[in-house]
């Protein structure tokens, strides 16, 4: 990430389709277990240090044998000094007496930031050179990173589906 007061930001969704987010819904036994599973998956799937995972929102309400929860994380995976992959993960759910539902939304993005602080960086000649370099060389690398980002998002989605199936079939077994 570029640490600058002023920067040019190129913000792209990893998927070109109309749907920009991946949505996963689960209804069945123990949906509250998705919280711990997703926390461990963030390290396993995205391979980022704990300092690159930020829990932005955490709400967990318990009332009369019922839980309602809403959690949001942001994962930043740096690719180089200009570009990083950003994944926002939002889970909403409720459970009552061991059964309920959970919704998991994954927002995969790729962001490139160019500093624009100095007078040279704000000049038209610098912008023409930066644009030429970006279009001629850097755009190809960004496409490779976009594909890597899609693969990580797909791995996250598949692992989540497998865990949902495991919970659905083995959720009746009491786990300590």
Buried (B, 14 or more C-beta within 10 A) or exposed (E): BBEBEEBBEBEBBBBEEEEEBBEBEBEBBBBBBBBEBBBEBBBEBBEBEEEBBEEEEEEEEEEEEEBBBBBBBBBBBEBEEBBBBBBBBBBBBBBEEBEBEBBBBBBBBBBBBBBBEEEEBEEEEBBEEBEEEBEEEBEEBBEEBBEBBBEBBEBBBEBBEEBBEEBBEEBEEEEE
